[in-house]
C-alpha cells in the first residue's frame, strides 16, 4: 500500500513524464529507507515491488546524475516541479536560500573547494541553494 501511495504522488507531481520506472523505484526506495544501492532491492522487495537488477539501477543513477544535455533529469524535474507549482500552487512569491556543506577531507576537488564558511572551517565545502514556492514546494536546487 505504501509503494502504491508513493507511486501515486510521483505521478501526481508529473514525474512519470520522465518515463523511467527504475528511477521512480529508486526515488521511492530512498524515501522509505535511505540506504546503499546494494540494499535498495531489499527495500523495494519489502514494499512488494519487483526491483531491477543492481546493474540497471547503477546505470539509471548514472543517467540521472548526468547533469547536462537534452536528457538532463535535473532540468526535467525542475520544469515538472515548476509546472506542478504553477498549476496547483502559488508562484507569485518564491524564496531562495543558500547554505554550505563541508566535507571532512584533506584535499579539494572540482566540486569541493575551500572557501568562506559560517563556521570558520577550512575543510573543502560546497554551496547549495534551494528555490521554493510560497508554500515551500521545491522548484530548483543548485550546487
C-alpha positions as CSV (number, residue, x, y, z in Angstrom):
1,X,0.0,0.0,0.0
2,X,2.9,2.4,0.8
3,X,4.5,1.7,-2.6
4,X,1.2,2.4,-4.4
5,X,0.7,5.6,-2.4
6,X,4.2,6.9,-3.2
7,X,3.8,5.9,-6.9
8,X,0.6,8.0,-7.0
9,X,2.4,11.0,-5.5
10,X,5.2,10.6,-8.0
11,X,2.6,10.5,-10.8
12,X,0.6,13.5,-9.3
13,X,3.8,15.6,-9.3
14,X,4.1,14.8,-13.0
15,X,7.4,12.9,-12.6
16,X,6.1,9.9,-14.6
17,X,6.7,12.1,-17.7
18,X,10.4,11.1,-17.3
19,X,9.3,7.6,-18.5
20,X,11.7,5.8,-16.2
21,X,10.2,3.3,-13.8
22,X,13.6,2.3,-12.4
23,X,14.3,5.9,-11.4
24,X,10.8,6.1,-9.8
25,X,11.6,3.0,-7.8
26,X,14.9,4.4,-6.7
27,X,13.2,7.6,-5.5
28,X,10.6,5.6,-3.7
29,X,13.1,3.3,-2.0
30,X,15.2,6.4,-1.0
31,X,12.2,8.0,0.6
32,X,11.2,4.8,2.6
33,X,14.7,3.9,3.7
34,X,17.9,5.8,2.6
35,X,20.3,3.0,2.1
36,X,23.0,1.8,-0.3
37,X,22.3,0.8,-3.9
38,X,23.1,-2.8,-2.9
39,X,20.3,-2.7,-0.2
40,X,17.8,-0.9,-2.4
41,X,16.5,-4.2,-3.9
42,X,15.6,-5.4,-0.4
43,X,13.7,-2.2,0.4
44,X,11.7,-2.5,-2.9
45,X,11.0,-6.2,-2.3
46,X,9.8,-5.3,1.2
47,X,7.4,-2.8,-0.4
48,X,6.1,-5.5,-2.7
49,X,7.8,-4.2,-5.9
50,X,10.0,-6.2,-8.2
51,X,13.3,-4.4,-8.2
52,X,15.5,-4.0,-11.3
53,X,19.0,-5.6,-11.3
54,X,21.8,-3.8,-9.5
55,X,23.5,-3.0,-12.8
56,X,20.3,-1.5,-14.2
57,X,19.9,0.6,-11.0
58,X,23.5,1.8,-11.3
59,X,23.0,2.7,-15.0
60,X,19.8,4.6,-14.1
61,X,21.7,6.5,-11.3
62,X,24.5,7.4,-13.8
63,X,21.9,8.6,-16.3
64,X,20.1,10.6,-13.7
65,X,23.3,12.2,-12.4
66,X,24.4,13.3,-15.9
67,X,23.8,17.0,-15.3
68,X,23.9,18.4,-18.9
69,X,22.4,17.8,-22.2
70,X,18.8,17.4,-23.5
71,X,18.1,14.4,-21.3
72,X,19.2,16.0,-18.1
73,X,17.0,14.7,-15.3
74,X,17.6,17.7,-13.1
75,X,16.3,20.1,-15.6
76,X,13.3,18.0,-16.4
77,X,12.4,17.5,-12.8
78,X,12.8,21.3,-12.1
79,X,10.5,22.0,-15.1
80,X,8.0,19.4,-13.8
81,X,8.1,20.9,-10.3
82,X,7.5,24.4,-11.7
83,X,4.6,23.2,-13.8
84,X,3.1,21.5,-10.7
85,X,3.6,24.6,-8.6
86,X,2.2,26.9,-11.3
87,X,-1.0,24.8,-11.8
88,X,-1.7,23.8,-8.2
89,X,0.3,26.2,-6.0
90,X,1.3,29.8,-5.9
91,X,4.5,31.0,-7.6
92,X,3.7,34.7,-7.0
93,X,6.3,34.6,-4.3
94,X,9.5,32.4,-4.5
95,X,12.1,32.1,-1.8
96,X,15.7,31.2,-2.2
97,X,18.2,30.1,0.5
98,X,21.8,29.2,0.3
99,X,24.0,27.2,2.7
100,X,27.3,25.4,2.7
101,X,28.1,21.8,3.4
102,X,31.6,20.8,4.4
103,X,33.5,17.6,3.9
104,X,36.0,16.2,6.3
105,X,38.5,15.7,3.5
106,X,42.1,16.8,3.2
107,X,42.1,17.9,-0.4
108,X,39.9,20.0,-2.7
109,X,38.5,18.6,-6.0
110,X,36.4,20.1,-8.8
111,X,33.2,20.1,-6.7
112,X,34.6,20.7,-3.1
113,X,36.6,23.8,-2.6
114,X,38.0,25.6,0.5
115,X,36.1,28.9,0.9
116,X,34.2,31.2,3.2
117,X,32.4,29.2,5.9
118,X,30.0,30.5,8.5
119,X,31.5,28.0,10.9
120,X,35.0,29.3,10.0
121,X,36.0,25.8,8.8
122,X,38.9,25.3,6.4
123,X,37.6,22.0,5.1
124,X,36.5,21.6,1.4
125,X,32.9,22.6,1.0
126,X,30.1,23.0,-1.5
127,X,27.4,25.8,-1.7
128,X,23.9,24.6,-2.1
129,X,20.9,26.8,-3.0
130,X,17.2,25.9,-2.9
131,X,14.4,27.8,-4.6
132,X,10.8,27.1,-3.3
133,X,7.4,28.5,-3.9
134,X,5.3,30.3,-1.3
135,X,4.3,27.0,0.3
136,X,7.8,25.5,0.4
137,X,7.4,23.3,-2.6
138,X,10.9,22.9,-4.2
139,X,11.3,24.4,-7.7
140,X,15.1,24.2,-8.2
141,X,18.2,23.2,-6.4
142,X,21.7,24.5,-7.2
143,X,25.1,23.2,-6.2
